[in-house]
Amino acid sequence: MYLLLCCVELIDKCIGSRIWVVMKSEKEFVGTLLGFDDYVNMVLEDVTEFETAGESKKVNHLKQILLNGNNICMLVPGGE
């Protein structure tokens, strides 16, 4: 329980700042963290989406996105 509380507190400190989110799939997102819930579902704004499929790389720019916490693999504060 203590470990989970520490992780949630760390994510809470990232609200309002840029964060790099690596998904379990071949997608990564960089954006400003607006908020999250107990399941680590996240809302990001001013988002850049990076998708790697084999040798091709695709970049999309999104105004806002909701990410499912079950599909998040890694979070990097201040990521670019």
mmJSON file of the N, C-alpha and C atoms, coordinates in Angstrom:
{"data_MODEL":{"atom_site":{
"group_PDB":["ATOM","ATOM","ATOM","ATOM","ATOM","ATOM","ATOM","ATOM","ATOM","ATOM","ATOM","ATOM","ATOM","ATOM","ATOM","ATOM","ATOM","ATOM","ATOM","ATOM","ATOM","ATOM","ATOM","ATOM","ATOM","ATOM","ATOM","ATOM","ATOM","ATOM","ATOM","ATOM","ATOM","ATOM","ATOM","ATOM","ATOM","ATOM","ATOM","ATOM","ATOM","ATOM","ATOM","ATOM","ATOM","ATOM","ATOM","ATOM","ATOM","ATOM","ATOM","ATOM","ATOM","ATOM","ATOM","ATOM","ATOM","ATOM","ATOM","ATOM","ATOM","ATOM","ATOM","ATOM","ATOM","ATOM","ATOM","ATOM","ATOM","ATOM","ATOM","ATOM","ATOM","ATOM","ATOM","ATOM","ATOM","ATOM","ATOM","ATOM","ATOM","ATOM","ATOM","ATOM","ATOM","ATOM","ATOM","ATOM","ATOM","ATOM","ATOM","ATOM","ATOM","ATOM","ATOM","ATOM","ATOM","ATOM","ATOM","ATOM","ATOM","ATOM","ATOM","ATOM","ATOM","ATOM","ATOM","ATOM","ATOM","ATOM","ATOM","ATOM","ATOM","ATOM","ATOM","ATOM","ATOM","ATOM","ATOM","ATOM","ATOM","ATOM","ATOM","ATOM","ATOM","ATOM","ATOM","ATOM","ATOM","ATOM","ATOM","ATOM","ATOM","ATOM","ATOM","ATOM","ATOM","ATOM","ATOM","ATOM","ATOM","ATOM","ATOM","ATOM","ATOM","ATOM","ATOM","ATOM","ATOM","ATOM","ATOM","ATOM","ATOM","ATOM","ATOM","ATOM","ATOM","ATOM","ATOM","ATOM","ATOM","ATOM","ATOM","ATOM","ATOM","ATOM","ATOM","ATOM","ATOM","ATOM","ATOM","ATOM","ATOM","ATOM","ATOM","ATOM","ATOM","ATOM","ATOM","ATOM","ATOM","ATOM","ATOM","ATOM","ATOM","ATOM","ATOM","ATOM","ATOM","ATOM","ATOM","ATOM","ATOM","ATOM","ATOM","ATOM","ATOM","ATOM","ATOM","ATOM","ATOM","ATOM","ATOM","ATOM","ATOM","ATOM","ATOM","ATOM","ATOM","ATOM","ATOM","ATOM","ATOM","ATOM","ATOM","ATOM","ATOM","ATOM","ATOM","ATOM","ATOM","ATOM","ATOM","ATOM","ATOM","ATOM","ATOM","ATOM","ATOM","ATOM","ATOM","ATOM","ATOM","ATOM","ATOM","ATOM","ATOM","ATOM","ATOM","ATOM"],
"id":[1,2,3,4,5,6,7,8,9,10,11,12,13,14,15,16,17,18,19,20,21,22,23,24,25,26,27,28,29,30,31,32,33,34,35,36,37,38,39,40,41,42,43,44,45,46,47,48,49,50,51,52,53,54,55,56,57,58,59,60,61,62,63,64,65,66,67,68,69,70,71,72,73,74,75,76,77,78,79,80,81,82,83,84,85,86,87,88,89,90,91,92,93,94,95,96,97,98,99,100,101,102,103,104,105,106,107,108,109,110,111,112,113,114,115,116,117,118,119,120,121,122,123,124,125,126,127,128,129,130,131,132,133,134,135,136,137,138,139,140,141,142,143,144,145,146,147,148,149,150,151,152,153,154,155,156,157,158,159,160,161,162,163,164,165,166,167,168,169,170,171,172,173,174,175,176,177,178,179,180,181,182,183,184,185,186,187,188,189,190,191,192,193,194,195,196,197,198,199,200,201,202,203,204,205,206,207,208,209,210,211,212,213,214,215,216,217,218,219,220,221,222,223,224,225,226,227,228,229,230,231,232,233,234,235,236,237,238,239,240],
"type_symbol":["N","C","C","N","C","C","N","C","C","N","C","C","N","C","C","N","C","C","N","C","C","N","C","C","N","C","C","N","C","C","N","C","C","N","C","C","N","C","C","N","C","C","N","C","C","N","C","C","N","C","C","N","C","C","N","C","C","N","C","C","N","C","C","N","C","C","N","C","C","N","C","C","N","C","C","N","C","C","N","C","C","N","C","C","N","C","C","N","C","C","N","C","C","N","C","C","N","C","C","N","C","C","N","C","C","N","C","C","N","C","C","N","C","C","N","C","C","N","C","C","N","C","C","N","C","C","N","C","C","N","C","C","N","C","C","N","C","C","N","C","C","N","C","C","N","C","C","N","C","C","N","C","C","N","C","C","N","C","C","N","C","C","N","C","C","N","C","C","N","C","C","N","C","C","N","C","C","N","C","C","N","C","C","N","C","C","N","C","C","N","C","C","N","C","C","N","C","C","N","C","C","N","C","C","N","C","C","N","C","C","N","C","C","N","C","C","N","C","C","N","C","C","N","C","C","N","C","C","N","C","C","N","C","C","N","C","C","N","C","C"],
"label_atom_id":["N","CA","C","N","CA","C","N","CA","C","N","CA","C","N","CA","C","N","CA","C","N","CA","C","N","CA","C","N","CA","C","N","CA","C","N","CA","C","N","CA","C","N","CA","C","N","CA","C","N","CA","C","N","CA","C","N","CA","C","N","CA","C","N","CA","C","N","CA","C","N","CA","C","N","CA","C","N","CA","C","N","CA","C","N","CA","C","N","CA","C","N","CA","C","N","CA","C","N","CA","C","N","CA","C","N","CA","C","N","CA","C","N","CA","C","N","CA","C","N","CA","C","N","CA","C","N","CA","C","N","CA","C","N","CA","C","N","CA","C","N","CA","C","N","CA","C","N","CA","C","N","CA","C","N","CA","C","N","CA","C","N","CA","C","N","CA","C","N","CA","C","N","CA","C","N","CA","C","N","CA","C","N","CA","C","N","CA","C","N","CA","C","N","CA","C","N","CA","C","N","CA","C","N","CA","C","N","CA","C","N","CA","C","N","CA","C","N","CA","C","N","CA","C","N","CA","C","N","CA","C","N","CA","C","N","CA","C","N","CA","C","N","CA","C","N","CA","C","N","CA","C","N","CA","C","N","CA","C","N","CA","C","N","CA","C","N","CA","C","N","CA","C","N","CA","C","N","CA","C"],
"label_alt_id":[null,null,null,null,null,null,null,null,null,null,null,null,null,null,null,null,null,null,null,null,null,null,null,null,null,null,null,null,null,null,null,null,null,null,null,null,null,null,null,null,null,null,null,null,null,null,null,null,null,null,null,null,null,null,null,null,null,null,null,null,null,null,null,null,null,null,null,null,null,null,null,null,null,null,null,null,null,null,null,null,null,null,null,null,null,null,null,null,null,null,null,null,null,null,null,null,null,null,null,null,null,null,null,null,null,null,null,null,null,null,null,null,null,null,null,null,null,null,null,null,null,null,null,null,null,null,null,null,null,null,null,null,null,null,null,null,null,null,null,null,null,null,null,null,null,null,null,null,null,null,null,null,null,null,null,null,null,null,null,null,null,null,null,null,null,null,null,null,null,null,null,null,null,null,null,null,null,null,null,null,null,null,null,null,null,null,null,null,null,null,null,null,null,null,null,null,null,null,null,null,null,null,null,null,null,null,null,null,null,null,null,null,null,null,null,null,null,null,null,null,null,null,null,null,null,null,null,null,null,null,null,null,null,null,null,null,null,null,null,null],
"label_comp_id":["MET","MET","MET","TYR","TYR","TYR","LEU","LEU","LEU","LEU","LEU","LEU","LEU","LEU","LEU","CYS","CYS","CYS","CYS","CYS","CYS","VAL","VAL","VAL","GLU","GLU","GLU","LEU","LEU","LEU","ILE","ILE","ILE","ASP","ASP","ASP","LYS","LYS","LYS","CYS","CYS","CYS","ILE","ILE","ILE","GLY","GLY","GLY","SER","SER","SER","ARG","ARG","ARG","ILE","ILE","ILE","TRP","TRP","TRP","VAL","VAL","VAL","VAL","VAL","VAL","MET","MET","MET","LYS","LYS","LYS","SER","SER","SER","GLU","GLU","GLU","LYS","LYS","LYS","GLU","GLU","GLU","PHE","PHE","PHE","VAL","VAL","VAL","GLY","GLY","GLY","THR","THR","THR","LEU","LEU","LEU","LEU","LEU","LEU","GLY","GLY","GLY","PHE","PHE","PHE","ASP","ASP","ASP","ASP","ASP","ASP","TYR","TYR","TYR","VAL","VAL","VAL","ASN","ASN","ASN","MET","MET","MET","VAL","VAL","VAL","LEU","LEU","LEU","GLU","GLU","GLU","ASP","ASP","ASP","VAL","VAL","VAL","THR","THR","THR","GLU","GLU","GLU","PHE","PHE","PHE","GLU","GLU","GLU","THR","THR","THR","ALA","ALA","ALA","GLY","GLY","GLY","GLU","GLU","GLU","SER","SER","SER","LYS","LYS","LYS","LYS","LYS","LYS","VAL","VAL","VAL","ASN","ASN","ASN","HIS","HIS","HIS","LEU","LEU","LEU","LYS","LYS","LYS","GLN","GLN","GLN","ILE","ILE","ILE","LEU","LEU","LEU","LEU","LEU","LEU","ASN","ASN","ASN","GLY","GLY","GLY","ASN","ASN","ASN","ASN","ASN","ASN","ILE","ILE","ILE","CYS","CYS","CYS","MET","MET","MET","LEU","LEU","LEU","VAL","VAL","VAL","PRO","PRO","PRO","GLY","GLY","GLY","GLY","GLY","GLY","GLU","GLU","GLU"],
"label_asym_id":["A","A","A","A","A","A","A","A","A","A","A","A","A","A","A","A","A","A","A","A","A","A","A","A","A","A","A","A","A","A","A","A","A","A","A","A","A","A","A","A","A","A","A","A","A","A","A","A","A","A","A","A","A","A","A","A","A","A","A","A","A","A","A","A","A","A","A","A","A","A","A","A","A","A","A","A","A","A","A","A","A","A","A","A","A","A","A","A","A","A","A","A","A","A","A","A","A","A","A","A","A","A","A","A","A","A","A","A","A","A","A","A","A","A","A","A","A","A","A","A","A","A","A","A","A","A","A","A","A","A","A","A","A","A","A","A","A","A","A","A","A","A","A","A","A","A","A","A","A","A","A","A","A","A","A","A","A","A","A","A","A","A","A","A","A","A","A","A","A","A","A","A","A","A","A","A","A","A","A","A","A","A","A","A","A","A","A","A","A","A","A","A","A","A","A","A","A","A","A","A","A","A","A","A","A","A","A","A","A","A","A","A","A","A","A","A","A","A","A","A","A","A","A","A","A","A","A","A","A","A","A","A","A","A","A","A","A","A","A","A"],
"label_entity_id":["1","1","1","1","1","1","1","1","1","1","1","1","1","1","1","1","1","1","1","1","1","1","1","1","1","1","1","1","1","1","1","1","1","1","1","1","1","1","1","1","1","1","1","1","1","1","1","1","1","1","1","1","1","1","1","1","1","1","1","1","1","1","1","1","1","1","1","1","1","1","1","1","1","1","1","1","1","1","1","1","1","1","1","1","1","1","1","1","1","1","1","1","1","1","1","1","1","1","1","1","1","1","1","1","1","1","1","1","1","1","1","1","1","1","1","1","1","1","1","1","1","1","1","1","1","1","1","1","1","1","1","1","1","1","1","1","1","1","1","1","1","1","1","1","1","1","1","1","1","1","1","1","1","1","1","1","1","1","1","1","1","1","1","1","1","1","1","1","1","1","1","1","1","1","1","1","1","1","1","1","1","1","1","1","1","1","1","1","1","1","1","1","1","1","1","1","1","1","1","1","1","1","1","1","1","1","1","1","1","1","1","1","1","1","1","1","1","1","1","1","1","1","1","1","1","1","1","1","1","1","1","1","1","1","1","1","1","1","1","1"],
"label_seq_id":[1,1,1,2,2,2,3,3,3,4,4,4,5,5,5,6,6,6,7,7,7,8,8,8,9,9,9,10,10,10,11,11,11,12,12,12,13,13,13,14,14,14,15,15,15,16,16,16,17,17,17,18,18,18,19,19,19,20,20,20,21,21,21,22,22,22,23,23,23,24,24,24,25,25,25,26,26,26,27,27,27,28,28,28,29,29,29,30,30,30,31,31,31,32,32,32,33,33,33,34,34,34,35,35,35,36,36,36,37,37,37,38,38,38,39,39,39,40,40,40,41,41,41,42,42,42,43,43,43,44,44,44,45,45,45,46,46,46,47,47,47,48,48,48,49,49,49,50,50,50,51,51,51,52,52,52,53,53,53,54,54,54,55,55,55,56,56,56,57,57,57,58,58,58,59,59,59,60,60,60,61,61,61,62,62,62,63,63,63,64,64,64,65,65,65,66,66,66,67,67,67,68,68,68,69,69,69,70,70,70,71,71,71,72,72,72,73,73,73,74,74,74,75,75,75,76,76,76,77,77,77,78,78,78,79,79,79,80,80,80],
"pdbx_PDB_ins_code":[null,null,null,null,null,null,null,null,null,null,null,null,null,null,null,null,null,null,null,null,null,null,null,null,null,null,null,null,null,null,null,null,null,null,null,null,null,null,null,null,null,null,null,null,null,null,null,null,null,null,null,null,null,null,null,null,null,null,null,null,null,null,null,null,null,null,null,null,null,null,null,null,null,null,null,null,null,null,null,null,null,null,null,null,null,null,null,null,null,null,null,null,null,null,null,null,null,null,null,null,null,null,null,null,null,null,null,null,null,null,null,null,null,null,null,null,null,null,null,null,null,null,null,null,null,null,null,null,null,null,null,null,null,null,null,null,null,null,null,null,null,null,null,null,null,null,null,null,null,null,null,null,null,null,null,null,null,null,null,null,null,null,null,null,null,null,null,null,null,null,null,null,null,null,null,null,null,null,null,null,null,null,null,null,null,null,null,null,null,null,null,null,null,null,null,null,null,null,null,null,null,null,null,null,null,null,null,null,null,null,null,null,null,null,null,null,null,null,null,null,null,null,null,null,null,null,null,null,null,null,null,null,null,null,null,null,null,null,null,null],
"Cartn_x":[0.829,0.0,0.872,1.966,2.843,3.464,3.896,4.523,3.541,2.295,1.28,1.046,0.99,0.777,1.917,3.151,4.301,4.22,3.846,3.741,2.679,1.533,0.449,0.889,1.619,2.114,3.102,3.938,4.889,4.164,3.157,2.387,1.646,1.123,0.392,1.284,2.558,3.495,3.76,3.426,3.648,2.482,1.383,0.228,0.634,0.313,0.658,1.991,2.741,4.038,4.049,5.087,5.214,5.586,5.028,5.308,5.358,6.216,6.366,5.75,4.784,4.075,4.368,4.937,5.213,4.12,3.458,2.361,2.869,2.034,2.382,2.43,1.655,1.691,2.898,2.927,4.066,3.819,3.124,2.831,3.463,3.826,4.333,3.677,3.455,2.805,3.627,3.745,4.362,3.334,3.008,2.026,2.03,1.163,1.019,-0.041,0.315,-0.599,-1.628,-2.903,-3.989,-4.519,-4.537,-5.048,-5.03,-5.319,-5.362,-6.279,-6.637,-7.489,-6.766,-7.506,-6.913,-6.41,-6.924,-6.503,-5.399,-4.892,-3.847,-4.302,-5.623,-6.111,-5.673,-5.151,-4.567,-5.173,-5.274,-5.683,-4.474,-4.09,-2.977,-3.488,-2.858,-3.179,-1.909,-2.094,-0.97,-0.067,-0.645,-0.028,0.628,1.787,2.424,2.428,1.858,1.781,2.829,3.62,4.631,4.233,4.105,3.743,4.807,5.357,6.383,5.817,5.8,5.34,6.419,7.226,8.334,9.362,9.609,10.594,9.966,8.637,7.97,7.631,7.712,7.375,6.345,5.302,4.242,4.107,3.952,3.804,2.487,1.675,0.41,0.398,-0.25,-0.406,-1.89,-2.161,-3.522,-3.703,-4.9,-5.181,-5.299,-6.003,-6.215,-6.471,-6.086,-6.293,-6.484,-7.284,-7.483,-6.796,-5.832,-5.096,-5.579,-5.788,-6.212,-5.017,-5.142,-4.058,-3.595,-4.486,-4.104,-3.077,-2.994,-2.094,-0.806,-0.633,0.578,1.678,2.85,3.999,4.982,5.216,6.222,5.878,6.199,6.006,7.354,7.629,8.887,8.554,8.682,8.408,9.356,8.814,9.634,10.098,9.479,9.919,9.677,10.562,10.416,10.754],
"Cartn_y":[-1.2,0.0,1.263,1.231,2.403,2.71,1.659,1.855,2.496,2.032,2.601,4.061,4.397,5.774,6.675,6.188,6.978,7.24,6.236,6.411,7.443,7.366,8.314,9.73,9.881,11.202,11.754,10.893,11.339,11.805,11.042,11.442,12.746,12.892,14.108,15.344,15.204,16.33,16.73,15.852,16.133,16.87,17.038,17.728,19.153,19.523,20.849,20.907,19.809,19.807,18.769,18.833,17.915,16.525,15.51,14.133,13.286,12.297,11.363,10.056,9.54,8.314,7.26,6.139,5.012,3.979,3.592,2.639,1.213,0.217,-1.182,-1.48,-0.737,-0.889,-0.125,0.157,0.854,2.349,2.897,4.328,4.975,6.248,7.076,8.44,9.075,10.38,11.328,12.572,13.638,14.756,15.169,16.227,16.761,17.722,18.313,17.541,17.046,16.248,17.156,16.914,17.683,16.998,15.675,14.947,13.454,12.708,11.249,10.762,9.47,8.899,7.739,7.005,5.899,4.763,4.667,3.622,4.114,5.296,5.966,6.233,6.361,6.905,8.363,8.842,10.184,11.041,12.33,13.308,14.197,14.274,15.112,16.147,17.328,18.338,18.725,19.376,19.74,18.531,17.49,16.172,15.937,15.306,14.774,13.255,12.572,11.11,10.569,9.625,8.961,7.501,7.031,5.639,5.016,3.892,3.187,1.856,1.633,0.368,-0.127,-1.061,-1.544,-0.447,-0.083,0.956,2.335,2.37,3.665,4.305,5.626,6.393,7.436,7.542,8.5,9.429,10.725,11.727,12.465,12.527,13.256,14.27,15.401,16.406,16.465,16.365,16.342,17.432,17.981,19.004,18.378,17.239,16.592,15.105,14.274,12.835,12.235,11.169,10.38,9.043,8.703,7.449,6.467,5.213,4.16,3.689,3.738,3.364,1.927,1.025,-0.379,-0.55,0.409,0.293,1.099,1.76,2.559,1.666,1.775,0.963,1.758,3.034,3.838,5.323,6.047,7.496,8.162,9.219,9.947,11.421,11.962,13.384,14.264,15.356,16.294,15.754,14.684,14.044,14.889,14.765,15.436,14.458],
"Cartn_z":[0.0,0.0,0.0,0.772,0.846,-0.505,-1.234,-2.536,-3.511,-3.509,-4.394,-4.049,-2.766,-2.344,-2.808,-2.725,-3.179,-4.681,-5.455,-6.913,-7.255,-6.589,-6.85,-6.489,-5.401,-5.006,-6.037,-6.592,-7.618,-8.877,-9.298,-10.478,-10.194,-8.992,-8.62,-8.731,-8.417,-8.521,-9.966,-10.914,-12.337,-12.985,-12.274,-12.861,-13.236,-14.472,-14.983,-15.683,-15.672,-16.348,-17.469,-18.285,-19.418,-18.916,-19.582,-19.205,-20.47,-20.462,-21.575,-21.128,-21.887,-21.541,-22.603,-22.168,-23.056,-22.835,-23.91,-23.833,-24.058,-23.72,-23.964,-25.458,-26.224,-27.679,-28.207,-29.484,-30.081,-30.174,-29.18,-29.147,-27.929,-28.124,-27.034,-27.161,-26.017,-25.999,-25.144,-25.593,-24.806,-24.722,-23.496,-23.319,-21.909,-21.667,-20.339,-19.576,-18.405,-17.586,-16.924,-17.257,-16.641,-15.391,-15.395,-14.242,-14.469,-13.392,-13.449,-12.326,-12.393,-11.352,-10.664,-9.818,-9.062,-9.948,-11.161,-12.099,-13.036,-12.796,-13.567,-15.008,-15.215,-16.475,-16.479,-17.593,-17.629,-18.728,-18.443,-19.447,-19.714,-20.999,-21.424,-22.417,-22.433,-23.432,-24.178,-25.355,-26.226,-26.449,-27.006,-27.08,-28.439,-28.388,-29.586,-29.451,-30.446,-30.448,-31.417,-30.936,-31.752,-31.89,-33.134,-33.374,-34.268,-33.799,-34.545,-34.998,-36.301,-36.866,-37.813,-37.344,-38.166,-38.361,-39.596,-39.905,-40.056,-40.119,-40.317,-38.975,-38.946,-37.747,-38.131,-37.326,-37.595,-36.39,-36.652,-35.596,-35.802,-34.741,-34.771,-33.635,-33.867,-32.827,-32.457,-31.153,-30.648,-29.6,-29.527,-28.528,-27.137,-27.05,-25.756,-25.966,-24.984,-25.084,-23.697,-23.641,-22.424,-22.638,-21.78,-21.891,-20.834,-21.246,-20.338,-19.517,-18.204,-17.312,-17.463,-17.911,-18.104,-19.212,-20.116,-21.258,-21.109,-19.967,-19.734,-19.201,-19.819,-19.426,-18.558,-18.944,-18.235,-18.336,-17.278,-17.235,-16.991,-17.762,-17.593,-17.419,-16.214,-15.997,-16.801,-17.346,-18.101,-19.432,-19.9,-21.145,-22.374,-23.324,-24.628,-25.715],
"occupancy":[1.0,1.0,1.0,1.0,1.0,1.0,1.0,1.0,1.0,1.0,1.0,1.0,1.0,1.0,1.0,1.0,1.0,1.0,1.0,1.0,1.0,1.0,1.0,1.0,1.0,1.0,1.0,1.0,1.0,1.0,1.0,1.0,1.0,1.0,1.0,1.0,1.0,1.0,1.0,1.0,1.0,1.0,1.0,1.0,1.0,1.0,1.0,1.0,1.0,1.0,1.0,1.0,1.0,1.0,1.0,1.0,1.0,1.0,1.0,1.0,1.0,1.0,1.0,1.0,1.0,1.0,1.0,1.0,1.0,1.0,1.0,1.0,1.0,1.0,1.0,1.0,1.0,1.0,1.0,1.0,1.0,1.0,1.0,1.0,1.0,1.0,1.0,1.0,1.0,1.0,1.0,1.0,1.0,1.0,1.0,1.0,1.0,1.0,1.0,1.0,1.0,1.0,1.0,1.0,1.0,1.0,1.0,1.0,1.0,1.0,1.0,1.0,1.0,1.0,1.0,1.0,1.0,1.0,1.0,1.0,1.0,1.0,1.0,1.0,1.0,1.0,1.0,1.0,1.0,1.0,1.0,1.0,1.0,1.0,1.0,1.0,1.0,1.0,1.0,1.0,1.0,1.0,1.0,1.0,1.0,1.0,1.0,1.0,1.0,1.0,1.0,1.0,1.0,1.0,1.0,1.0,1.0,1.0,1.0,1.0,1.0,1.0,1.0,1.0,1.0,1.0,1.0,1.0,1.0,1.0,1.0,1.0,1.0,1.0,1.0,1.0,1.0,1.0,1.0,1.0,1.0,1.0,1.0,1.0,1.0,1.0,1.0,1.0,1.0,1.0,1.0,1.0,1.0,1.0,1.0,1.0,1.0,1.0,1.0,1.0,1.0,1.0,1.0,1.0,1.0,1.0,1.0,1.0,1.0,1.0,1.0,1.0,1.0,1.0,1.0,1.0,1.0,1.0,1.0,1.0,1.0,1.0,1.0,1.0,1.0,1.0,1.0,1.0,1.0,1.0,1.0,1.0,1.0,1.0,1.0,1.0,1.0,1.0,1.0,1.0],
"B_iso_or_equiv":[0.0,0.0,0.0,0.0,0.0,0.0,0.0,0.0,0.0,0.0,0.0,0.0,0.0,0.0,0.0,0.0,0.0,0.0,0.0,0.0,0.0,0.0,0.0,0.0,0.0,0.0,0.0,0.0,0.0,0.0,0.0,0.0,0.0,0.0,0.0,0.0,0.0,0.0,0.0,0.0,0.0,0.0,0.0,0.0,0.0,0.0,0.0,0.0,0.0,0.0,0.0,0.0,0.0,0.0,0.0,0.0,0.0,0.0,0.0,0.0,0.0,0.0,0.0,0.0,0.0,0.0,0.0,0.0,0.0,0.0,0.0,0.0,0.0,0.0,0.0,0.0,0.0,0.0,0.0,0.0,0.0,0.0,0.0,0.0,0.0,0.0,0.0,0.0,0.0,0.0,0.0,0.0,0.0,0.0,0.0,0.0,0.0,0.0,0.0,0.0,0.0,0.0,0.0,0.0,0.0,0.0,0.0,0.0,0.0,0.0,0.0,0.0,0.0,0.0,0.0,0.0,0.0,0.0,0.0,0.0,0.0,0.0,0.0,0.0,0.0,0.0,0.0,0.0,0.0,0.0,0.0,0.0,0.0,0.0,0.0,0.0,0.0,0.0,0.0,0.0,0.0,0.0,0.0,0.0,0.0,0.0,0.0,0.0,0.0,0.0,0.0,0.0,0.0,0.0,0.0,0.0,0.0,0.0,0.0,0.0,0.0,0.0,0.0,0.0,0.0,0.0,0.0,0.0,0.0,0.0,0.0,0.0,0.0,0.0,0.0,0.0,0.0,0.0,0.0,0.0,0.0,0.0,0.0,0.0,0.0,0.0,0.0,0.0,0.0,0.0,0.0,0.0,0.0,0.0,0.0,0.0,0.0,0.0,0.0,0.0,0.0,0.0,0.0,0.0,0.0,0.0,0.0,0.0,0.0,0.0,0.0,0.0,0.0,0.0,0.0,0.0,0.0,0.0,0.0,0.0,0.0,0.0,0.0,0.0,0.0,0.0,0.0,0.0,0.0,0.0,0.0,0.0,0.0,0.0,0.0,0.0,0.0,0.0,0.0,0.0],
"pdbx_formal_charge":[null,null,null,null,null,null,null,null,null,null,null,null,null,null,null,null,null,null,null,null,null,null,null,null,null,null,null,null,null,null,null,null,null,null,null,null,null,null,null,null,null,null,null,null,null,null,null,null,null,null,null,null,null,null,null,null,null,null,null,null,null,null,null,null,null,null,null,null,null,null,null,null,null,null,null,null,null,null,null,null,null,null,null,null,null,null,null,null,null,null,null,null,null,null,null,null,null,null,null,null,null,null,null,null,null,null,null,null,null,null,null,null,null,null,null,null,null,null,null,null,null,null,null,null,null,null,null,null,null,null,null,null,null,null,null,null,null,null,null,null,null,null,null,null,null,null,null,null,null,null,null,null,null,null,null,null,null,null,null,null,null,null,null,null,null,null,null,null,null,null,null,null,null,null,null,null,null,null,null,null,null,null,null,null,null,null,null,null,null,null,null,null,null,null,null,null,null,null,null,null,null,null,null,null,null,null,null,null,null,null,null,null,null,null,null,null,null,null,null,null,null,null,null,null,null,null,null,null,null,null,null,null,null,null,null,null,null,null,null,null],
"auth_seq_id":[1,1,1,2,2,2,3,3,3,4,4,4,5,5,5,6,6,6,7,7,7,8,8,8,9,9,9,10,10,10,11,11,11,12,12,12,13,13,13,14,14,14,15,15,15,16,16,16,17,17,17,18,18,18,19,19,19,20,20,20,21,21,21,22,22,22,23,23,23,24,24,24,25,25,25,26,26,26,27,27,27,28,28,28,29,29,29,30,30,30,31,31,31,32,32,32,33,33,33,34,34,34,35,35,35,36,36,36,37,37,37,38,38,38,39,39,39,40,40,40,41,41,41,42,42,42,43,43,43,44,44,44,45,45,45,46,46,46,47,47,47,48,48,48,49,49,49,50,50,50,51,51,51,52,52,52,53,53,53,54,54,54,55,55,55,56,56,56,57,57,57,58,58,58,59,59,59,60,60,60,61,61,61,62,62,62,63,63,63,64,64,64,65,65,65,66,66,66,67,67,67,68,68,68,69,69,69,70,70,70,71,71,71,72,72,72,73,73,73,74,74,74,75,75,75,76,76,76,77,77,77,78,78,78,79,79,79,80,80,80],
"auth_comp_id":["MET","MET","MET","TYR","TYR","TYR","LEU","LEU","LEU","LEU","LEU","LEU","LEU","LEU","LEU","CYS","CYS","CYS","CYS","CYS","CYS","VAL","VAL","VAL","GLU","GLU","GLU","LEU","LEU","LEU","ILE","ILE","ILE","ASP","ASP","ASP","LYS","LYS","LYS","CYS","CYS","CYS","ILE","ILE","ILE","GLY","GLY","GLY","SER","SER","SER","ARG","ARG","ARG","ILE","ILE","ILE","TRP","TRP","TRP","VAL","VAL","VAL","VAL","VAL","VAL","MET","MET","MET","LYS","LYS","LYS","SER","SER","SER","GLU","GLU","GLU","LYS","LYS","LYS","GLU","GLU","GLU","PHE","PHE","PHE","VAL","VAL","VAL","GLY","GLY","GLY","THR","THR","THR","LEU","LEU","LEU","LEU","LEU","LEU","GLY","GLY","GLY","PHE","PHE","PHE","ASP","ASP","ASP","ASP","ASP","ASP","TYR","TYR","TYR","VAL","VAL","VAL","ASN","ASN","ASN","MET","MET","MET","VAL","VAL","VAL","LEU","LEU","LEU","GLU","GLU","GLU","ASP","ASP","ASP","VAL","VAL","VAL","THR","THR","THR","GLU","GLU","GLU","PHE","PHE","PHE","GLU","GLU","GLU","THR","THR","THR","ALA","ALA","ALA","GLY","GLY","GLY","GLU","GLU","GLU","SER","SER","SER","LYS","LYS","LYS","LYS","LYS","LYS","VAL","VAL","VAL","ASN","ASN","ASN","HIS","HIS","HIS","LEU","LEU","LEU","LYS","LYS","LYS","GLN","GLN","GLN","ILE","ILE","ILE","LEU","LEU","LEU","LEU","LEU","LEU","ASN","ASN","ASN","GLY","GLY","GLY","ASN","ASN","ASN","ASN","ASN","ASN","ILE","ILE","ILE","CYS","CYS","CYS","MET","MET","MET","LEU","LEU","LEU","VAL","VAL","VAL","PRO","PRO","PRO","GLY","GLY","GLY","GLY","GLY","GLY","GLU","GLU","GLU"],
"auth_asym_id":["A","A","A","A","A","A","A","A","A","A","A","A","A","A","A","A","A","A","A","A","A","A","A","A","A","A","A","A","A","A","A","A","A","A","A","A","A","A","A","A","A","A","A","A","A","A","A","A","A","A","A","A","A","A","A","A","A","A","A","A","A","A","A","A","A","A","A","A","A","A","A","A","A","A","A","A","A","A","A","A","A","A","A","A","A","A","A","A","A","A","A","A","A","A","A","A","A","A","A","A","A","A","A","A","A","A","A","A","A","A","A","A","A","A","A","A","A","A","A","A","A","A","A","A","A","A","A","A","A","A","A","A","A","A","A","A","A","A","A","A","A","A","A","A","A","A","A","A","A","A","A","A","A","A","A","A","A","A","A","A","A","A","A","A","A","A","A","A","A","A","A","A","A","A","A","A","A","A","A","A","A","A","A","A","A","A","A","A","A","A","A","A","A","A","A","A","A","A","A","A","A","A","A","A","A","A","A","A","A","A","A","A","A","A","A","A","A","A","A","A","A","A","A","A","A","A","A","A","A","A","A","A","A","A","A","A","A","A","A","A"],
"auth_atom_id":["N","CA","C","N","CA","C","N","CA","C","N","CA","C","N","CA","C","N","CA","C","N","CA","C","N","CA","C","N","CA","C","N","CA","C","N","CA","C","N","CA","C","N","CA","C","N","CA","C","N","CA","C","N","CA","C","N","CA","C","N","CA","C","N","CA","C","N","CA","C","N","CA","C","N","CA","C","N","CA","C","N","CA","C","N","CA","C","N","CA","C","N","CA","C","N","CA","C","N","CA","C","N","CA","C","N","CA","C","N","CA","C","N","CA","C","N","CA","C","N","CA","C","N","CA","C","N","CA","C","N","CA","C","N","CA","C","N","CA","C","N","CA","C","N","CA","C","N","CA","C","N","CA","C","N","CA","C","N","CA","C","N","CA","C","N","CA","C","N","CA","C","N","CA","C","N","CA","C","N","CA","C","N","CA","C","N","CA","C","N","CA","C","N","CA","C","N","CA","C","N","CA","C","N","CA","C","N","CA","C","N","CA","C","N","CA","C","N","CA","C","N","CA","C","N","CA","C","N","CA","C","N","CA","C","N","CA","C","N","CA","C","N","CA","C","N","CA","C","N","CA","C","N","CA","C","N","CA","C","N","CA","C","N","CA","C","N","CA","C","N","CA","C","N","CA","C","N","CA","C"],
"pdbx_PDB_model_num":[1,1,1,1,1,1,1,1,1,1,1,1,1,1,1,1,1,1,1,1,1,1,1,1,1,1,1,1,1,1,1,1,1,1,1,1,1,1,1,1,1,1,1,1,1,1,1,1,1,1,1,1,1,1,1,1,1,1,1,1,1,1,1,1,1,1,1,1,1,1,1,1,1,1,1,1,1,1,1,1,1,1,1,1,1,1,1,1,1,1,1,1,1,1,1,1,1,1,1,1,1,1,1,1,1,1,1,1,1,1,1,1,1,1,1,1,1,1,1,1,1,1,1,1,1,1,1,1,1,1,1,1,1,1,1,1,1,1,1,1,1,1,1,1,1,1,1,1,1,1,1,1,1,1,1,1,1,1,1,1,1,1,1,1,1,1,1,1,1,1,1,1,1,1,1,1,1,1,1,1,1,1,1,1,1,1,1,1,1,1,1,1,1,1,1,1,1,1,1,1,1,1,1,1,1,1,1,1,1,1,1,1,1,1,1,1,1,1,1,1,1,1,1,1,1,1,1,1,1,1,1,1,1,1,1,1,1,1,1,1]
}}}
